[in-house]
Amino acid sequence: MTGTDDLPDIADVLGRFLQRVPVGQQPLLIALAERLAAGRYRAWADAVDDAGMKALLAACAAREEEVAVRIEHLHPDAAAIQRTILEANPDLQALGDALFAPYPLDQQWRLQVRAERLGAATWQSFARRQDDARARDALLACAALEEANACALEALLSGATASKGRISPARRS
Protein backbone atom coordinates (compact mmCIF):
# COMPACT_ATOMS: atom_id res chain seq x y z
CA MET A 1 0.00 0.00 0.00
CA THR A 2 1.19 3.49 -0.80
CA GLY A 3 2.02 5.64 2.25
CA THR A 4 0.53 9.09 2.66
CA ASP A 5 4.05 10.53 2.56
CA ASP A 6 4.24 9.38 -1.06
CA LEU A 7 1.28 11.52 -2.09
CA PRO A 8 1.95 14.53 -4.31
CA ASP A 9 2.17 18.03 -2.86
CA ILE A 10 -1.23 19.31 -3.88
CA ALA A 11 -0.35 22.92 -3.01
CA ASP A 12 2.61 22.83 -5.39
CA VAL A 13 0.64 21.28 -8.24
CA LEU A 14 -2.34 23.61 -7.92
CA GLY A 15 -0.08 26.60 -7.29
CA ARG A 16 1.52 26.08 -10.69
CA PHE A 17 -1.91 26.21 -12.31
CA LEU A 18 -2.90 29.34 -10.39
CA GLN A 19 0.22 31.14 -11.62
CA ARG A 20 -1.01 30.70 -15.18
CA VAL A 21 -3.91 33.12 -14.74
CA PRO A 22 -4.20 36.70 -13.46
CA VAL A 23 -4.98 36.99 -9.74
CA GLY A 24 -8.51 38.24 -10.46
CA GLN A 25 -9.26 35.07 -12.44
CA GLN A 26 -7.80 32.62 -9.93
CA PRO A 27 -11.09 32.06 -8.10
CA LEU A 28 -12.70 31.08 -11.40
CA LEU A 29 -9.89 28.65 -12.15
CA ILE A 30 -10.41 27.11 -8.73
CA ALA A 31 -14.16 26.94 -9.41
CA LEU A 32 -13.35 24.85 -12.48
CA ALA A 33 -11.23 22.57 -10.29
CA GLU A 34 -14.16 22.34 -7.85
CA ARG A 35 -16.38 20.99 -10.63
CA LEU A 36 -13.69 18.45 -11.51
CA ALA A 37 -13.57 17.42 -7.85
CA ALA A 38 -17.36 17.03 -7.85
CA GLY A 39 -17.01 14.60 -10.72
CA ARG A 40 -14.33 12.73 -8.82
CA TYR A 41 -16.62 12.45 -5.79
CA ARG A 42 -19.40 11.07 -7.98
CA ALA A 43 -17.00 8.50 -9.45
CA TRP A 44 -15.91 7.50 -5.96
CA ALA A 45 -19.55 7.10 -4.94
CA ASP A 46 -19.92 4.67 -7.85
CA ALA A 47 -16.83 2.78 -6.66
CA VAL A 48 -18.12 1.93 -3.19
CA ASP A 49 -20.68 -0.64 -2.21
CA ASP A 50 -21.95 0.88 1.04
CA ALA A 51 -25.05 3.10 0.72
CA GLY A 52 -23.89 5.37 3.55
CA MET A 53 -20.55 5.95 1.88
CA LYS A 54 -22.31 6.64 -1.42
CA ALA A 55 -24.51 9.24 0.26
CA LEU A 56 -21.55 10.89 2.00
CA LEU A 57 -19.60 11.12 -1.26
CA ALA A 58 -22.65 12.45 -3.13
CA ALA A 59 -23.04 15.16 -0.47
CA CYS A 60 -19.39 16.08 -0.95
CA ALA A 61 -19.97 16.35 -4.71
CA ALA A 62 -22.92 18.65 -4.07
CA ARG A 63 -20.78 20.87 -1.84
CA GLU A 64 -18.10 21.08 -4.55
CA GLU A 65 -20.75 22.21 -7.04
CA GLU A 66 -22.06 24.74 -4.53
CA VAL A 67 -18.58 26.22 -4.12
CA ALA A 68 -18.24 26.58 -7.89
CA VAL A 69 -21.66 28.24 -8.20
CA ARG A 70 -20.97 30.67 -5.35
CA ILE A 71 -17.68 31.75 -6.94
CA GLU A 72 -19.15 32.01 -10.42
CA HIS A 73 -21.95 34.23 -9.07
CA LEU A 74 -19.32 36.72 -7.89
CA HIS A 75 -18.17 37.23 -11.50
CA PRO A 76 -20.78 38.46 -14.02
CA ASP A 77 -18.68 37.16 -16.93
CA ALA A 78 -17.67 33.89 -15.25
CA ALA A 79 -18.60 31.55 -18.11
CA ALA A 80 -16.62 33.51 -20.71
CA ILE A 81 -13.60 33.82 -18.44
CA GLN A 82 -13.70 30.11 -17.63
CA ARG A 83 -13.88 29.21 -21.32
CA THR A 84 -10.78 31.35 -21.90
CA ILE A 85 -9.02 29.70 -18.95
CA LEU A 86 -9.83 26.23 -20.27
CA GLU A 87 -8.71 27.12 -23.79
CA ALA A 88 -5.38 28.40 -22.45
CA ASN A 89 -5.01 25.46 -20.02
CA PRO A 90 -6.36 22.32 -21.67
CA ASP A 91 -4.33 20.18 -19.26
CA LEU A 92 -6.55 21.31 -16.37
CA GLN A 93 -9.10 18.65 -17.34
CA ALA A 94 -6.46 15.92 -16.96
CA LEU A 95 -5.12 17.23 -13.66
CA GLY A 96 -7.36 15.04 -11.53
CA ASP A 97 -6.45 11.88 -13.37
CA ALA A 98 -2.76 12.67 -13.18
CA LEU A 99 -2.93 13.39 -9.46
CA PHE A 100 -5.34 10.75 -8.23
CA ALA A 101 -5.37 7.76 -10.60
CA PRO A 102 -2.03 6.26 -9.52
CA TYR A 103 -3.30 5.67 -5.98
CA PRO A 104 -5.72 3.24 -4.35
CA LEU A 105 -9.07 4.67 -3.31
CA ASP A 106 -8.23 5.33 0.33
CA GLN A 107 -5.09 7.26 -0.67
CA GLN A 108 -7.12 9.25 -3.20
CA TRP A 109 -9.41 10.25 -0.35
CA ARG A 110 -6.43 11.26 1.80
CA LEU A 111 -5.13 13.39 -1.06
CA GLN A 112 -8.58 14.94 -1.46
CA VAL A 113 -8.63 15.80 2.26
CA ARG A 114 -5.44 17.77 1.67
CA ALA A 115 -7.02 19.46 -1.35
CA GLU A 116 -10.12 20.38 0.66
CA ARG A 117 -8.05 21.92 3.44
CA LEU A 118 -5.97 23.80 0.88
CA GLY A 119 -9.20 25.02 -0.71
CA ALA A 120 -10.53 26.21 2.65
CA ALA A 121 -7.30 28.11 3.33
CA THR A 122 -7.33 29.59 -0.18
CA TRP A 123 -10.91 30.88 0.10
CA GLN A 124 -10.10 32.33 3.52
CA SER A 125 -7.08 34.09 2.03
CA PHE A 126 -9.17 35.53 -0.79
CA ALA A 127 -11.78 36.64 1.79
CA ARG A 128 -9.19 38.52 3.86
CA ARG A 129 -8.26 40.56 0.78
CA GLN A 130 -11.87 41.29 -0.15
CA ASP A 131 -13.45 44.67 0.61
CA ASP A 132 -16.95 43.74 -0.56
CA ALA A 133 -18.89 42.15 2.34
CA ARG A 134 -21.08 40.03 0.02
CA ALA A 135 -18.04 38.57 -1.74
CA ARG A 136 -16.20 38.05 1.54
CA ASP A 137 -19.19 36.16 2.97
CA ALA A 138 -19.41 33.99 -0.15
CA LEU A 139 -15.70 33.17 0.05
CA LEU A 140 -15.95 32.29 3.73
CA ALA A 141 -18.97 30.09 2.99
CA CYS A 142 -16.86 28.30 0.38
CA ALA A 143 -14.13 27.76 2.97
CA ALA A 144 -16.70 26.19 5.30
CA LEU A 145 -17.95 23.89 2.53
CA GLU A 146 -14.39 22.76 1.82
CA GLU A 147 -13.81 22.08 5.51
CA ALA A 148 -17.07 20.10 5.67
CA ASN A 149 -15.81 17.91 2.83
CA ALA A 150 -12.46 17.37 4.55
CA CYS A 151 -14.24 16.31 7.74
CA ALA A 152 -16.63 14.03 5.83
CA LEU A 153 -13.75 12.30 4.08
CA GLU A 154 -11.86 11.88 7.33
CA ALA A 155 -14.94 10.28 8.85
CA LEU A 156 -15.28 8.06 5.81
CA LEU A 157 -11.61 7.07 6.06
CA SER A 158 -12.04 6.18 9.73
CA GLY A 159 -14.98 3.94 8.86
CA ALA A 160 -13.27 2.50 5.79
CA THR A 161 -10.21 1.63 7.87
CA ALA A 162 -12.42 -0.19 10.35
CA SER A 163 -14.33 -2.01 7.60
CA LYS A 164 -12.25 -2.40 4.44
CA GLY A 165 -14.84 -4.70 2.94
CA ARG A 166 -17.11 -1.77 2.12
CA ILE A 167 -14.73 -0.45 -0.55
CA SER A 168 -15.07 -2.21 -3.87
CA PRO A 169 -11.45 -3.15 -4.68
CA ALA A 170 -12.13 -3.80 -8.34
CA ARG A 171 -13.11 -0.20 -9.06
CA ARG A 172 -10.69 2.69 -8.78
CA SER A 173 -11.12 6.33 -9.74
Backbone hydrogen bonds in HBPLUS format (Angstrom, degrees):
<---DONOR---> <-ACCEPTOR-->    atom                        ^
c    i                          cat <-CA-CA->   ^        H-A-AA   ^      H-
h    n   atom  resd res      DA  || num        DHA   H-A  angle D-A-AA Bond
n    s   type  num  typ     dist DA aas  dist angle  dist       angle   num
A0006-ASP N   A0003-GLY O   3.00 MM   3  5.47 154.1  2.06 111.2 119.2     1
A0007-LEU N   A0004-THR O   3.20 MM   3  5.39 165.4  2.22 107.7 111.8     2
A0012-ASP N   A0009-ASP O   3.13 MM   3  5.44 121.5  2.49 103.3 116.7     3
A0013-VAL N   A0009-ASP O   3.13 MM   4  6.47 165.4  2.15 156.7 160.5     4
A0014-LEU N   A0010-ILE O   2.93 MM   4  6.01 173.9  1.93 154.1 156.1     5
A0015-GLY N   A0011-ALA O   2.84 MM   4  5.65 144.9  1.96 134.3 145.3     6
A0016-ARG N   A0012-ASP O   3.12 MM   4  6.31 147.6  2.23 143.7 149.9     7
A0017-PHE N   A0014-LEU O   3.08 MM   3  5.12 120.9  2.44  95.9 110.6     8
A0018-LEU N   A0014-LEU O   2.92 MM   4  6.27 160.8  1.96 154.5 160.0     9
A0019-GLN N   A0015-GLY O   3.08 MM   4  6.28 148.7  2.18 145.4 152.5    10
A0020-ARG N   A0017-PHE O   3.00 MM   3  5.40 154.7  2.06 111.0 119.2    11
A0021-VAL N   A0018-LEU O   3.22 MM   3  5.85 167.3  2.24 117.9 121.3    12
A0025-GLN N   A0022-PRO O   2.86 MM   3  5.41 148.6  1.95 117.9 127.6    13
A0026-GLN N   A0023-VAL O   3.15 MM   3  5.21 151.3  2.23 103.6 112.2    14
A0028-LEU N   A0025-GLN O   2.98 MM   3  5.37 123.4  2.31 107.7 122.1    15
A0029-LEU N   A0025-GLN O   3.08 MM   4  6.46 146.5  2.19 150.9 161.2    16
A0029-LEU N   A0026-GLN O   3.11 MM   3  5.00 120.9  2.48  95.2 110.2    17
A0030-ILE N   A0026-GLN O   2.93 MM   4  6.21 162.5  1.96 157.4 161.8    18
A0031-ALA N   A0027-PRO O   2.86 MM   4  6.10 146.0  1.97 139.1 149.1    19
A0032-LEU N   A0028-LEU O   3.11 MM   4  6.36 146.7  2.23 137.2 144.6    20
A0032-LEU N   A0029-LEU O   3.11 MM   3  5.15 120.3  2.49  94.3 108.7    21
A0033-ALA N   A0029-LEU O   3.08 MM   4  6.49 153.0  2.15 144.8 152.3    22
A0034-GLU N   A0030-ILE O   2.78 MM   4  6.13 141.7  1.93 147.1 159.1    23
A0035-ARG N   A0031-ALA O   3.11 MM   4  6.47 149.9  2.21 144.7 151.0    24
A0036-LEU N   A0032-LEU O   3.10 MM   4  6.48 150.1  2.20 144.5 153.0    25
A0037-ALA N   A0033-ALA O   2.88 MM   4  6.16 151.3  1.96 144.7 152.9    26
A0038-ALA N   A0034-GLU O   2.88 MM   4  6.19 148.4  1.98 144.5 153.4    27
A0039-GLY N   A0035-ARG O   3.11 MM   4  6.42 153.1  2.19 142.6 148.6    28
A0040-ARG N   A0036-LEU O   3.01 MM   4  6.35 147.1  2.12 142.3 151.9    29
A0041-TYR N   A0037-ALA O   2.84 MM   4  6.19 157.9  1.89 155.1 160.3    30
A0042-ARG N   A0038-ALA O   2.99 MM   4  6.30 156.0  2.05 147.2 153.6    31
A0043-ALA N   A0039-GLY O   2.96 MM   4  6.23 153.9  2.03 144.9 151.9    32
A0044-TRP N   A0040-ARG O   2.87 MM   4  6.17 155.1  1.94 150.9 158.1    33
A0045-ALA N   A0041-TYR O   2.88 MM   4  6.16 151.9  1.96 147.1 155.0    34
A0046-ASP N   A0042-ARG O   3.10 MM   4  6.42 145.5  2.22 141.2 149.9    35
A0047-ALA N   A0043-ALA O   3.11 MM   4  6.37 124.7  2.43 134.5 149.2    36
A0047-ALA N   A0044-TRP O   2.88 MM   3  4.86 134.9  2.08  96.3 110.2    37
A0049-ASP N   A0166-ARG O   3.29 MM 117  5.72 163.6  2.32 159.7 163.0    38
A0054-LYS N   A0050-ASP O   2.96 MM   4  6.27 158.0  2.01 151.1 158.0    39
A0055-ALA N   A0051-ALA O   2.96 MM   4  6.18 159.3  2.01 147.2 152.1    40
A0056-LEU N   A0052-GLY O   2.98 MM   4  6.20 159.1  2.03 145.9 151.6    41
A0057-LEU N   A0053-MET O   2.93 MM   4  6.13 165.5  1.95 154.7 158.1    42
A0058-ALA N   A0054-LYS O   2.87 MM   4  6.07 152.5  1.94 147.9 156.3    43
A0059-ALA N   A0055-ALA O   2.93 MM   4  6.14 152.0  2.01 146.7 154.0    44
A0060-CYS N   A0056-LEU O   3.03 MM   4  6.35 148.8  2.13 142.5 151.2    45
A0061-ALA N   A0057-LEU O   2.96 MM   4  6.27 154.8  2.02 145.6 152.2    46
A0062-ALA N   A0058-ALA O   2.99 MM   4  6.29 155.3  2.05 145.7 152.1    47
A0063-ARG N   A0059-ALA O   2.98 MM   4  6.30 151.4  2.07 145.2 152.8    48
A0064-GLU N   A0060-CYS O   2.97 MM   4  6.30 153.4  2.04 150.7 158.0    49
A0065-GLU N   A0061-ALA O   3.03 MM   4  6.35 158.7  2.08 151.7 156.9    50
A0066-GLU N   A0062-ALA O   2.90 MM   4  6.16 151.1  1.99 144.0 152.7    51
A0067-VAL N   A0063-ARG O   2.93 MM   4  6.22 155.1  1.99 150.1 155.8    52
A0068-ALA N   A0064-GLU O   3.11 MM   4  6.43 166.3  2.13 150.4 153.3    53
A0069-VAL N   A0065-GLU O   2.94 MM   4  6.21 163.3  1.97 153.5 157.8    54
A0070-ARG N   A0066-GLU O   2.91 MM   4  6.09 166.4  1.93 154.2 157.8    55
A0071-ILE N   A0067-VAL O   3.03 MM   4  6.27 163.5  2.06 157.1 161.0    56
A0072-GLU N   A0068-ALA O   2.89 MM   4  6.07 165.5  1.91 153.6 158.3    57
A0073-HIS N   A0069-VAL O   2.91 MM   4  6.07 148.0  2.02 149.6 157.6    58
A0074-LEU N   A0071-ILE O   3.01 MM   3  5.32 148.7  2.11 106.6 116.3    59
A0075-HIS N   A0072-GLU O   3.11 MM   3  5.41 159.8  2.15 108.7 115.1    60
A0078-ALA N   A0075-HIS O   3.05 MM   3  5.05 144.8  2.17 126.2 120.3    61
A0081-ILE N   A0077-ASP O   3.06 MM   4  6.27 165.5  2.08 159.6 164.3    62
A0082-GLN N   A0078-ALA O   2.82 MM   4  5.98 163.7  1.85 158.4 163.2    63
A0083-ARG N   A0079-ALA O   2.96 MM   4  6.17 151.8  2.04 145.1 152.7    64
A0084-THR N   A0080-ALA O   3.08 MM   4  6.34 159.1  2.13 146.6 151.8    65
A0085-ILE N   A0081-ILE O   2.86 MM   4  6.18 156.0  1.92 150.4 157.7    66
A0086-LEU N   A0082-GLN O   2.88 MM   4  6.08 164.0  1.90 150.8 154.5    67
A0087-GLU N   A0083-ARG O   2.90 MM   4  6.10 155.6  1.96 148.6 155.7    68
A0088-ALA N   A0084-THR O   3.00 MM   4  6.18 154.1  2.07 147.6 154.0    69
A0089-ASN N   A0085-ILE O   2.88 MM   4  5.94 124.1  2.20 139.3 155.0    70
A0092-LEU N   A0089-ASN O   3.00 MM   3  5.74 170.4  2.01 125.3 128.2    71
A0094-ALA N   A0091-ASP O   3.14 MM   3  5.30 130.2  2.40  99.6 112.0    72
A0095-LEU N   A0092-LEU O   3.07 MM   3  5.10 153.5  2.14 103.9 112.3    73
A0098-ALA N   A0094-ALA O   2.99 MM   4  6.21 167.9  2.01 161.5 165.2    74
A0099-LEU N   A0095-LEU O   2.89 MM   4  6.09 154.7  1.96 154.6 161.7    75
A0100-PHE N   A0096-GLY O   2.82 MM   4  5.77 171.6  1.83 158.5 161.2    76
A0101-ALA N   A0097-ASP O   3.03 MM   4  5.09 146.5  2.14 126.4 136.8    77
A0103-TYR N   A0100-PHE O   3.10 MM   3  5.93 169.8  2.11 132.7 135.7    78
A0107-GLN N   A0104-PRO O   3.02 MM   3  5.48 123.2  2.36 111.6 125.5    79
A0108-GLN N   A0104-PRO O   2.97 MM   4  6.27 149.4  2.06 152.1 161.6    80
A0109-TRP N   A0105-LEU O   3.00 MM   4  6.32 154.0  2.07 151.8 158.3    81
A0110-ARG N   A0106-ASP O   3.08 MM   4  6.37 150.1  2.17 138.5 146.5    82
A0111-LEU N   A0107-GLN O   2.92 MM   4  6.15 157.9  1.96 148.0 153.7    83
A0112-GLN N   A0108-GLN O   2.87 MM   4  6.13 150.8  1.95 144.7 153.5    84
A0113-VAL N   A0109-TRP O   2.87 MM   4  6.18 146.2  1.98 146.3 155.3    85
A0114-ARG N   A0110-ARG O   3.20 MM   4  6.58 157.2  2.26 145.4 150.0    86
A0115-ALA N   A0111-LEU O   3.00 MM   4  6.36 151.8  2.08 143.8 152.3    87
A0116-GLU N   A0112-GLN O   2.77 MM   4  6.03 156.0  1.83 153.9 159.9    88
A0117-ARG N   A0113-VAL O   2.98 MM   4  6.26 162.7  2.01 153.5 157.6    89
A0118-LEU N   A0114-ARG O   2.91 MM   4  6.10 154.1  1.98 146.2 154.0    90
A0119-GLY N   A0115-ALA O   2.79 MM   4  6.01 154.3  1.86 145.9 153.6    91
A0120-ALA N   A0116-GLU O   2.87 MM   4  6.18 156.8  1.92 149.9 155.7    92
A0121-ALA N   A0117-ARG O   3.01 MM   4  6.24 163.7  2.04 146.9 151.0    93
A0122-THR N   A0118-LEU O   2.85 MM   4  6.05 150.5  1.94 147.3 156.3    94
A0123-TRP N   A0119-GLY O   2.92 MM   4  6.16 166.0  1.94 158.0 160.0    95
A0124-GLN N   A0120-ALA O   3.01 MM   4  6.20 156.8  2.07 146.7 153.6    96
A0125-SER N   A0121-ALA O   2.94 MM   4  6.12 150.1  2.03 140.8 149.0    97
A0126-PHE N   A0122-THR O   2.92 MM   4  6.24 161.5  1.96 153.6 158.1    98
A0127-ALA N   A0123-TRP O   2.89 MM   4  6.07 153.5  1.96 144.7 152.5    99
A0128-ARG N   A0124-GLN O   2.99 MM   4  6.26 152.0  2.07 148.1 154.4   100
A0129-ARG N   A0126-PHE O   3.16 MM   3  5.35 135.0  2.37  99.5 111.5   101
A0130-GLN N   A0127-ALA O   3.06 MM   3  5.03 164.0  2.09 108.3 112.3   102
A0136-ARG N   A0132-ASP O   2.89 MM   4  6.12 161.9  1.92 154.7 160.8   103
A0137-ASP N   A0133-ALA O   2.86 MM   4  6.03 161.4  1.89 151.3 155.8   104
A0138-ALA N   A0134-ARG O   3.04 MM   4  6.27 155.1  2.10 143.9 150.9   105
A0139-LEU N   A0135-ALA O   2.90 MM   4  6.16 161.3  1.94 154.4 159.2   106
A0140-LEU N   A0136-ARG O   2.92 MM   4  6.17 158.1  1.96 150.9 157.0   107
A0141-ALA N   A0137-ASP O   2.88 MM   4  6.07 148.2  1.98 143.9 153.0   108
A0142-CYS N   A0138-ALA O   2.95 MM   4  6.25 148.7  2.05 144.7 153.2   109
A0143-ALA N   A0139-LEU O   2.99 MM   4  6.34 150.2  2.09 143.9 151.9   110
A0144-ALA N   A0140-LEU O   3.04 MM   4  6.35 152.9  2.12 143.7 150.3   111
A0145-LEU N   A0141-ALA O   2.99 MM   4  6.30 150.9  2.08 146.1 154.1   112
A0146-GLU N   A0142-CYS O   2.97 MM   4  6.24 156.8  2.02 150.9 156.8   113
A0147-GLU N   A0143-ALA O   2.97 MM   4  6.23 159.5  2.02 148.2 153.9   114
A0148-ALA N   A0144-ALA O   2.88 MM   4  6.10 152.1  1.96 144.2 152.1   115
A0149-ASN N   A0145-LEU O   3.04 MM   4  6.35 150.6  2.13 144.2 151.3   116
A0150-ALA N   A0146-GLU O   2.97 MM   4  6.34 155.6  2.03 149.6 156.6   117
A0151-CYS N   A0147-GLU O   2.93 MM   4  6.20 164.0  1.95 154.4 158.0   118
A0152-ALA N   A0148-ALA O   2.91 MM   4  6.09 155.0  1.98 144.8 152.2   119
A0153-LEU N   A0149-ASN O   2.91 MM   4  6.11 163.8  1.94 153.0 156.6   120
A0154-GLU N   A0150-ALA O   2.95 MM   4  6.18 155.7  2.01 147.3 154.5   121
A0155-ALA N   A0151-CYS O   2.94 MM   4  6.17 154.2  2.01 146.7 153.4   122
A0156-LEU N   A0152-ALA O   2.87 MM   4  6.12 156.7  1.92 147.1 154.3   123
A0157-LEU N   A0153-LEU O   2.76 MM   4  5.99 159.5  1.80 151.5 156.9   124
A0158-SER N   A0154-GLU O   2.98 MM   4  6.19 150.1  2.07 142.3 150.0   125
A0159-GLY N   A0155-ALA O   3.04 MM   4  6.34 159.3  2.08 150.0 155.0   126
A0160-ALA N   A0156-LEU O   2.70 MM   4  5.92 153.4  1.77 152.2 161.2   127
A0161-THR N   A0157-LEU O   2.87 MM   4  5.90 149.6  1.96 141.9 149.1   128
A0162-ALA N   A0158-SER O   3.22 MM   4  6.40 149.3  2.32 136.2 143.9   129
A0163-SER N   A0159-GLY O   2.97 MM   4  6.12 132.4  2.20 138.1 151.1   130
A0166-ARG N   A0163-SER O   3.16 MM   3  6.16 175.9  2.16 131.7 132.5   131
A0167-ILE N   A0164-LYS O   3.14 MM   3  5.90 170.6  2.14 125.9 128.6   132
A0171-ARG N   A0168-SER O   3.34 MM   3  5.90 163.2  2.37 115.8 120.3   133
